[in-house]
Amino acid sequence: MLGLDIRSQRQKVQTWLQRMLSWAFWQTLITERLEHTTRAITGGLSTSELGALLRGAAPTEKPNPRYRLHTKSFWFHIRPRYYQRGSTWFTHTWRLGWFSTFFFMVETITGLILMIFYTPSPLVAYGNMLNILSNVPFGKFMRDLHRLGAEGMVIAVTLHMLRVYLTGSYKNPRQFTWLTGVVLLLVTLFLSFSGYLLPWDQLAYWAVTIGTSMAEAAPVLGTRVNLLLRGSPDIAANGLLRFYLLHVFLLPLLGFVFLMVHYYKVSREHGISLPAAIEEGDVPVDVRRRGEERVDFIPDLLTHEILLLALGTFIMVAAVAFFFQAPLESHANPLRTPLHTQAPWYFLWIQGMLKIGDKVLMGIILPTVIFGLLFAVPYIDEFWDWLWKRKSSRLGKNRRLGISLALVFIVIMVVLTLMGSPTWGIVTPPGQEIAQEFSPEEGEGPMQRIPYEQYPVGYFDTRTWTYPTDRPPTEFDKTFAEFKARVEQEVQHNSAWKRGEELAKQKGLDAVYGAWTITEWQQDLKQIRVTIDWNEFDPATEQLLPDEKSVFTDKTVYIHRKFGD
Amino acid sequence: MIRTQITIGLLLTVLSMVLVTLIGLNENARLARTTEEQMARSIMRGAALFNTNCVVCHGEQGQGIPGRCPPLNTPELFDTKNGRVPQTGWSGSLPDYIRSTIAQGRLRSTRPDQYPGNTATDPAGVAAAMPLWSQQYGGPLRDDQIQDITNFILNWGKAPGRMAEVPEPPQQTPEQRGQRLFTSLGCAGCHNPQASGDGGLPCPNLGNISNVAATRVQGKSAQDYIHESIVNPSAFIVPGYQDNIMPKTFKDLPTDQIDAVIAYLMTRKQQ
């Protein structure tokens, strides 16, 4: 029929059926398919090679098939095929560059998720924060991760730079790599700083106000730079939008570009530096040989990096699950400067410098000089070697001056940071300071930690109150005892208070005292009025001031039964 | 080495996943708790805002000042069937009523005969009964702060009309007690006790009252004059000020409180 030979067709069908039913056919087919797919995915590795690789065995084919991945796959061509063993020693790199990148990735992912729930407008930004905390599943988790990652990134990048300096890795031929690294440090600091403003709470608002007002001190351009950053004389809607765009667009873009250049320099051009001792042969030959031998990226380093990834993720998740909380203070209020305003910790050294000198010199010129010097480190180094006509060396014993300078610099930075913290050099009236210690304007103090139920209603006076001996002390008793001790301590150490008390006693008046008036103000709400009166007197005449003229501390604190902690 | 690293890595990954799962299981409870805590904090902030902005007129505990501003801590406000909300013809909810009143203020009092507000104390009689507070309309407060105050006022609804007893220092002098009462009874809402003008307030300055009172009415001691002014404000009107601004209800106060206020006012004198 139509030239179709049914008999021969039947023959064909039979042969075909026989083939279909034989196990060998299927086996070959599956093996071939599997082999093909595996090679397609791994960029040329056979299944047997993959097996050997996972077992940690040596390559089964020659030339090493594992290198094919680096030429054939998109992801792995970025990575070198092998490293020199010495450059991968943990005590040489501490994996700090790797962790910097890790944090950058964490920030990108968590940041993108947080972006979904955030609008950069002063009217709603803070409400968005509350919403993320109270209404978005895993919202707090993401925010805490993002904040922790930011701190981690600043730490990792700084330590990375320190490590590179101490091992002399910035030297020829890696000068430009160092330069891009300093740019990345700046990008990291400004990324962190610009993110500071976004929650639009008091912490954010005032830290950024301090930061940008420093820009204002710059000669000639200061006011303009400040205006450009803030979008108006004060930080408001425009400023928030600008910081938001800096934070989510410009700075990450800059960071990404420089990260690529930096990484290209490290992995493609010069490789990670070898430990100086290995490079300059300051070790026995066998150690040197071991340090210079090849380590394949796949599988040795890739496995290690996946381990680091698991470790980094675990540490972050555990930290957020058990103890780390991103702070959130009350809504930004341009009209009210919190008592202890401070810059983020990594800028405290600038705040410390501002306390000892002029705003222009300390806030603008010196930081510029410091970062300028950082940029120039490799070139200054070369110049120094040229000046003394000696060979460049990375060994610590040949760089005593350089390393000593770095250590002095670190000590200075630590001291400046301590000076930058609000406990140094800021004089607050002692009564106000005591009230602030027990109930800070932002966050929680000892008074907030007393459970609602343990607040007794009544009037409590440090002159008459005694520690209970007939019953177990409550949190209130413990805290009020601390308060009493604190007030008495101030009388001991503060000469004005001491003299005031003496003058008052001569006149038979009240001694210095602090008092808490605790009222059940509403249902589930208690009011605690803290009064501290210290007999202020006129220093010229040594006359006690009348009540309405003397300053006394009067702070009203409210505690709700369910406000949490 | 590779095997160890793979094992540890896998273990850590599993641990991370367990932690995330635990967080996830706890998430609904945490969200509910955070919502509750945020409400509590809002009430705490609202209490502080009320203390700085509203007590002058509505009293420290929202008891109102008779003849001037209405009480807020009263069952009438929280009675949604026959209370203030239906009385004023407000079609929204009680929280909306409170929030919008704070935000926009009141041009005219809804009960001018009972609570004329600032209109009565304005010599020209045109001031808004209650000032507006929202920044949207040029007031000083943000909308979230207005929400805080609203939450604080609504919290009275749990026991409307209940007044908290403020513990008093045991060994205070009558003058000290009077000073506290001067504020808590609302006197400071209209009278400036410092010797620096009336500060735009519609009532006489009391910064020098102890000297002034002694000479105001022939044959009356300073104490008697102040006492009369408290219990019967219309008996003597200082020239330039209006009658019927000061409430006439202070005569119902306990005698010891009136005496304490008089003792305090007797300390108000300029050297």
Interface residues (C-beta under 8 A of the other chain):
Chain A: G56 L123 Y126 G127 L130 L133 S134 N135 P137 F138 K140 F141 P299 D300 T303 H304 I306 L307 L309 A310 L311 T313 F314 V317 A318 A321 S330 H331 V457 G458 Y459 D461 T464 A515 T517 I518 T519 E520 W521 Q522 Q523 D524 L525 Q527 D547 E548 T556 Y558 I559 H560 R561 K562 F563 G564
Chain B: M1 I2 R3 Q5 I6 I8 G9 L10 L12 T13 L15 S16 L19 V20 L22 I23 G24 E27 N28 R30 L31 R33 T34 T35 E36 E37 Q38 M39 A40 R41 I43 M44 R45 A47 A48 N51 Q61 R142 D143 D144 Q145 F152 N155 W156 K158 A159 R162 A164 E165 V166 P167 E168 P169 P170 Q179 P193 Q194
